[in-house]
Amino acid sequence: MSSESKSMGLFARFLTLWVFIAIVVGIGSGYIFPNLFHELADIEVVHINLPVAALVWAMILPMLLKIDYSTLHKVWNHRRGIAITLGINWLVKPFSMAFLGFIFLQYLFAPWLEADKIPEYIAGLIILAAAPCTAMVFVWSRLVHGHPQFTLSQVALNDVIMMVAFAPIVGLLLGLTSIVVPWKTLFLSLMLYVVMPVVLAYISRQILLKKGKLDDVLHVMEPISMSALLLTIVLLFGFQGEQILTQPLVILLLSIPIIIQVYFNSALAYWLNRKCGVAHSVAGPSALIAASNFFELAVATAIALFGFQSGAALATVVGVLVEVPVMLSVVAIVNRSKVWYERGIT
């Protein structure tokens, strides 16, 4: 077993412990040092936090360096996985989130929520679910040993569709005639999380391959990447440490439909891929892409439509908090079920 595999195995074996510690440290630090985290949170451009963006780069570059870009034309071989992911991202997830938000917040949890905030909370959940994740899916895919070319192609395709489908879907579900799409946030995110790192990885890969140093660089980057993932959790929970401790019930209630929709959509994608005989290296990232959310765009849209202090903005922030630990649990499930999955492929 390679040293990279050993480090990944060590990380995966104690994944729950590392994540729990990072969450506790983040909440505690955010509460004890609120000014520090406020300053870090303010380092942003069009609602994209630059410290988090730097950490995301540290997480995704190892996977991008592994991609053999000369084989991208073979992505047609993964058409079933792509079709399944696209179907769930655009035909299932926004509508299932609207349904869950309505059932839980309008009825089941209504006695514990402010009545005038409930429509805004539901709107925030819908906005959150209407845009597939752009950056973090590279991390999830790497953790499940996903097919790099499939992941890159799927993310790129989702980004193109998002430019034309995001506003109509949100408008339809919210009953609004015009949606203020934060185009600056959308385009900067695509440049920052897809175009720039892909170009950098492509150039770096060619140079490293010529020098025979690619494996050495990946070996050095692996522990840095894993540390960046945990530090991202600390930052995200630190940014909202005060809110978590001052509004724990609201945070908890909003997180329940989000968690349910993550597990529902990832399980549906995973099962459909298995029924269609798709390889596990494609089914894993397909399930994760189908369930994850583009939280930078969601937060920016909610603020643009409803305001910074709105219930919609808070709901999207809860999505940020839920995203990492819940998606890591899905990663664990996908990895542990690999034998079961491959046994059922016909």
C-alpha positions as CSV (number, residue, x, y, z in Angstrom):
1,M,0.0,0.0,0.0
2,S,1.3,3.5,-0.9
3,S,2.0,6.1,1.7
4,E,-0.8,8.2,0.2
5,S,-3.3,5.3,0.6
6,K,-2.1,4.8,4.2
7,S,-2.7,8.4,5.1
8,M,-6.1,8.3,3.4
9,G,-6.9,5.1,5.3
10,L,-5.8,6.7,8.6
11,F,-7.9,9.8,7.9
12,A,-11.0,7.7,6.9
13,R,-10.6,5.4,9.9
14,F,-10.9,8.3,12.4
15,L,-13.0,10.5,10.2
16,T,-15.9,10.9,12.7
17,L,-13.5,11.9,15.5
18,W,-11.6,14.4,13.4
19,V,-14.8,16.1,12.2
20,F,-16.3,16.2,15.6
21,I,-13.2,17.8,17.1
22,A,-13.1,20.3,14.2
23,I,-16.7,21.3,14.8
24,V,-16.3,21.7,18.5
25,V,-13.1,23.7,18.0
26,G,-14.8,25.9,15.4
27,I,-17.9,26.6,17.5
28,G,-15.8,27.3,20.6
29,S,-13.3,29.5,18.8
30,G,-16.1,31.5,17.1
31,Y,-17.7,32.1,20.5
32,I,-14.5,32.9,22.4
33,F,-12.8,34.9,19.6
34,P,-15.7,36.5,17.7
35,N,-13.8,39.5,16.5
36,L,-11.1,37.3,14.9
37,F,-13.7,35.3,13.0
38,H,-15.6,38.4,12.0
39,E,-12.4,39.8,10.5
40,L,-11.7,36.5,8.6
41,A,-15.3,36.4,7.4
42,D,-15.0,39.9,6.0
43,I,-12.1,38.9,3.8
44,E,-14.4,38.2,0.8
45,V,-15.2,39.2,-2.7
46,V,-18.9,39.2,-3.8
47,H,-19.7,36.8,-1.0
48,I,-16.9,34.4,-1.6
49,N,-14.7,34.1,1.4
50,L,-11.0,34.1,0.3
51,P,-9.6,32.1,3.3
52,V,-12.1,29.3,2.6
53,A,-11.3,29.6,-1.1
54,A,-7.6,29.1,-0.4
55,L,-8.3,26.0,1.7
56,V,-10.6,24.6,-1.0
57,W,-7.7,25.0,-3.5
58,A,-5.5,23.0,-1.1
59,M,-8.1,20.3,-1.0
60,I,-8.9,20.0,-4.7
61,L,-5.5,20.4,-6.4
62,P,-4.3,16.9,-5.6
63,M,-7.3,15.3,-7.4
64,L,-6.9,17.7,-10.4
65,L,-3.3,16.8,-10.7
66,K,-4.2,13.2,-11.1
67,I,-6.5,13.8,-14.1
68,D,-5.1,12.7,-17.4
69,Y,-6.7,15.5,-19.5
70,S,-5.9,13.7,-22.8
71,T,-8.6,11.1,-21.9
72,L,-11.4,13.6,-21.3
73,H,-12.9,12.7,-24.7
74,K,-13.8,9.3,-23.2
75,V,-16.4,10.9,-20.9
76,W,-19.1,9.5,-23.2
77,N,-18.4,6.2,-21.6
78,H,-19.8,7.6,-18.4
79,R,-23.0,8.9,-20.0
80,R,-25.3,6.8,-17.7
81,G,-23.7,8.3,-14.5
82,I,-23.9,11.8,-16.0
83,A,-27.6,11.4,-16.9
84,I,-28.5,10.1,-13.5
85,T,-26.6,13.0,-11.7
86,L,-28.1,15.6,-14.0
87,G,-31.6,14.3,-13.5
88,I,-31.4,14.4,-9.7
89,N,-29.6,17.7,-9.6
90,W,-32.2,19.5,-11.8
91,L,-35.4,17.5,-11.7
92,V,-35.4,16.0,-8.2
93,K,-33.3,18.0,-5.7
94,P,-34.9,21.5,-5.8
95,F,-38.4,20.0,-5.7
96,S,-37.7,17.5,-3.0
97,M,-36.2,20.3,-0.9
98,A,-39.3,22.4,-1.5
99,F,-41.5,19.5,-0.4
100,L,-39.5,18.7,2.7
101,G,-39.2,22.4,3.7
102,F,-43.0,22.8,3.4
103,I,-43.8,19.7,5.4
104,F,-41.3,20.3,8.2
105,L,-41.3,24.0,8.6
106,Q,-44.9,24.9,7.6
107,Y,-46.4,22.1,9.7
108,L,-44.3,19.9,11.9
109,F,-41.9,22.6,13.3
110,A,-44.2,25.6,13.0
111,P,-44.9,25.8,16.8
112,W,-41.2,26.4,17.5
113,L,-40.6,28.9,14.7
114,E,-41.6,32.6,14.2
115,A,-44.6,32.5,11.9
116,D,-43.4,35.4,9.7
117,K,-40.0,33.8,9.2
118,I,-41.2,30.4,8.0
119,P,-41.7,31.5,4.3
120,E,-38.2,32.9,4.3
121,Y,-36.8,29.8,5.8
122,I,-38.4,27.6,3.1
123,A,-37.2,30.0,0.4
124,G,-33.7,29.7,1.7
125,L,-33.8,25.9,1.6
126,I,-35.1,26.0,-2.0
127,I,-32.3,28.4,-3.1
128,L,-29.8,26.2,-1.4
129,A,-30.9,23.1,-3.2
130,A,-31.3,24.7,-6.6
131,A,-27.5,24.9,-7.4
132,P,-25.2,21.9,-7.4
133,C,-21.8,22.3,-5.7
134,T,-18.8,23.4,-7.8
135,A,-15.7,23.0,-5.6
136,M,-16.1,20.7,-2.7
137,V,-17.3,17.8,-4.9
138,F,-13.7,17.4,-6.1
139,V,-12.8,16.7,-2.4
140,W,-15.7,14.2,-1.9
141,S,-14.8,12.4,-5.2
142,R,-11.2,12.0,-4.2
143,L,-12.2,10.6,-0.8
144,V,-14.4,7.9,-2.5
145,H,-11.7,7.2,-5.1
146,G,-14.0,8.6,-7.8
147,H,-13.1,8.7,-11.5
148,P,-11.4,12.1,-11.9
149,Q,-12.4,12.7,-15.5
150,F,-16.1,11.9,-14.7
151,T,-16.1,14.3,-11.8
152,L,-14.5,17.2,-13.8
153,S,-16.8,16.7,-16.7
154,Q,-19.9,16.5,-14.5
155,V,-19.0,19.6,-12.6
156,A,-18.3,21.5,-15.8
157,L,-21.7,20.4,-17.3
158,N,-23.6,21.4,-14.1
159,D,-21.9,24.8,-14.2
160,V,-23.1,25.4,-17.8
161,I,-26.7,24.3,-17.0
162,M,-26.7,26.4,-13.8
163,M,-26.2,29.6,-15.8
164,V,-29.6,29.1,-17.5
165,A,-31.6,26.9,-15.1
166,F,-30.9,28.3,-11.7
167,A,-33.1,31.4,-11.9
168,P,-36.1,29.8,-13.6
169,I,-36.2,26.9,-11.1
170,V,-35.9,29.2,-8.1
171,G,-38.5,31.6,-9.6
172,L,-40.9,28.8,-10.2
173,L,-40.6,27.3,-6.7
174,L,-40.7,30.7,-4.9
175,G,-43.5,32.1,-7.1
176,L,-41.4,35.1,-8.1
177,T,-41.4,36.6,-11.5
178,S,-37.9,37.9,-11.4
179,I,-34.9,36.4,-9.6
180,V,-31.8,38.6,-8.8
181,V,-29.1,36.2,-9.7
182,P,-25.7,37.3,-8.2
183,W,-23.9,36.8,-11.5
184,K,-20.6,38.2,-10.1
185,T,-20.6,35.5,-7.4
186,L,-21.5,32.8,-9.9
187,F,-18.9,33.7,-12.5
188,L,-16.1,34.4,-9.9
189,S,-16.9,31.0,-8.3
190,L,-16.6,29.2,-11.6
191,M,-13.3,30.9,-12.4
192,L,-12.0,30.5,-8.8
193,Y,-13.1,26.9,-8.2
194,V,-13.0,25.3,-11.7
195,V,-11.2,27.3,-14.5
196,M,-8.2,28.6,-12.6
197,P,-7.3,25.4,-10.6
198,V,-7.9,23.2,-13.7
199,V,-5.6,25.3,-15.8
200,L,-3.0,25.4,-13.0
201,A,-3.2,21.7,-12.5
202,Y,-2.9,20.9,-16.2
203,I,0.2,23.0,-16.6
204,S,1.7,21.7,-13.3
205,R,1.0,18.1,-14.3
206,Q,2.8,18.4,-17.6
207,I,5.9,19.9,-15.9
208,L,5.9,17.4,-13.0
209,L,5.5,14.4,-15.4
210,K,8.5,15.6,-17.5
211,K,10.6,15.9,-14.3
212,G,9.2,12.6,-12.9
213,K,8.1,14.4,-9.7
214,L,4.3,14.0,-9.8
215,D,4.1,11.2,-7.3
216,D,6.5,13.0,-4.9
217,V,4.4,16.2,-5.1
218,L,1.1,14.3,-4.5
219,H,2.7,12.6,-1.5
220,V,3.6,16.0,0.0
221,M,0.2,17.6,-0.8
222,E,-1.9,14.8,0.7
223,P,-1.5,15.7,4.4
224,I,-1.8,19.4,3.5
225,S,-5.1,18.6,1.7
226,M,-6.5,16.7,4.6
227,S,-5.5,19.4,7.1
228,A,-7.2,22.0,4.9
229,L,-10.4,20.0,5.0
230,L,-10.5,20.0,8.8
231,L,-9.4,23.7,9.0
232,T,-12.3,24.5,6.6
233,I,-14.7,22.9,9.1
234,V,-13.2,25.0,11.9
235,L,-13.6,28.2,9.9
236,L,-17.2,27.5,8.7
237,F,-18.4,26.7,12.2
238,G,-16.3,29.5,13.7
239,F,-18.0,32.0,11.4
240,Q,-21.4,31.0,12.9
241,G,-20.3,30.1,16.4
242,E,-22.3,32.8,18.0
243,Q,-25.5,32.0,16.0
244,I,-25.2,28.3,16.8
245,L,-25.0,29.0,20.5
246,T,-27.7,31.7,20.6
247,Q,-30.2,30.1,18.2
248,P,-29.6,26.3,18.7
249,L,-33.2,25.3,18.2
250,V,-33.7,27.2,15.0
251,I,-30.4,25.9,13.6
252,L,-31.3,22.3,14.6
253,L,-34.8,22.5,13.0
254,L,-33.6,24.0,9.8
255,S,-30.8,21.3,9.5
256,I,-33.3,18.4,9.6
257,P,-34.9,18.8,6.2
258,I,-31.4,19.6,4.7
259,I,-29.9,16.4,6.1
260,I,-32.8,14.3,4.9
261,Q,-32.6,15.7,1.4
262,V,-28.8,15.0,1.3
263,Y,-29.3,11.4,2.3
264,F,-32.3,11.0,0.0
265,N,-30.7,12.4,-3.1
266,S,-27.3,10.7,-2.6
267,A,-29.1,7.3,-1.9
268,L,-31.3,7.7,-5.0
269,A,-28.3,8.5,-7.3
270,Y,-26.3,5.6,-5.8
271,W,-29.1,3.1,-6.2
272,L,-29.9,4.2,-9.8
273,N,-26.2,3.9,-10.8
274,R,-26.1,0.4,-9.3
275,K,-29.3,-0.6,-11.2
276,C,-27.8,0.7,-14.4
277,G,-24.5,-1.2,-13.9
278,V,-22.3,1.9,-13.5
279,A,-18.8,1.4,-12.0
280,H,-18.4,2.3,-8.4
281,S,-15.7,4.9,-9.3
282,V,-18.5,6.8,-11.1
283,A,-21.4,6.0,-8.8
284,G,-19.6,7.4,-5.8
285,P,-19.0,10.9,-7.1
286,S,-22.4,10.8,-8.9
287,A,-24.1,10.3,-5.5
288,L,-22.1,13.0,-3.9
289,I,-22.6,15.6,-6.7
290,A,-26.3,14.8,-6.7
291,A,-26.6,15.7,-3.0
292,S,-24.2,18.6,-2.5
293,N,-25.0,22.3,-2.7
294,F,-23.3,25.5,-4.1
295,F,-23.5,27.4,-0.8
296,E,-21.7,30.5,-1.9
297,L,-24.2,31.1,-4.6
298,A,-27.1,30.2,-2.3
299,V,-26.0,32.6,0.4
300,A,-25.5,35.5,-2.1
301,T,-28.9,34.9,-3.7
302,A,-30.7,34.7,-0.4
303,I,-29.1,38.0,0.7
304,A,-29.9,39.7,-2.6
305,L,-33.5,38.6,-2.5
306,F,-34.4,38.8,1.2
307,G,-31.7,40.7,3.0
308,F,-28.7,39.9,5.2
309,Q,-30.8,39.4,8.4
310,S,-33.5,37.4,6.7
311,G,-34.6,33.9,7.5
312,A,-33.7,32.8,4.0
313,A,-30.1,33.9,4.5
314,L,-30.0,32.0,7.8
315,A,-31.3,28.9,6.2
316,T,-28.6,29.0,3.5
317,V,-26.0,29.5,6.3
318,V,-27.3,26.4,8.1
319,G,-26.8,24.6,4.7
320,V,-23.1,25.6,4.9
321,L,-22.8,24.2,8.4
322,V,-24.5,20.9,7.5
323,E,-22.7,20.4,4.2
324,V,-19.3,19.3,5.3
325,P,-20.0,16.8,8.2
326,V,-23.0,15.3,6.5
327,M,-21.3,14.9,3.1
328,L,-18.3,13.3,4.9
329,S,-20.8,10.7,6.4
330,V,-22.1,10.0,2.9
331,V,-18.4,9.5,1.8
332,A,-18.0,6.9,4.6
333,I,-21.2,5.1,3.5
334,V,-20.2,5.0,-0.1
335,N,-16.7,3.6,0.8
336,R,-18.0,1.0,3.2
337,S,-20.7,-0.2,0.8
338,K,-18.4,-0.8,-2.2
339,V,-18.4,-4.6,-1.9
340,W,-22.3,-4.6,-1.7
341,Y,-22.5,-2.2,-4.6
342,E,-20.2,-4.1,-6.9
343,R,-21.9,-7.4,-6.1
344,G,-25.2,-6.1,-7.4
345,I,-23.9,-4.8,-10.8
346,T,-25.2,-7.0,-13.6
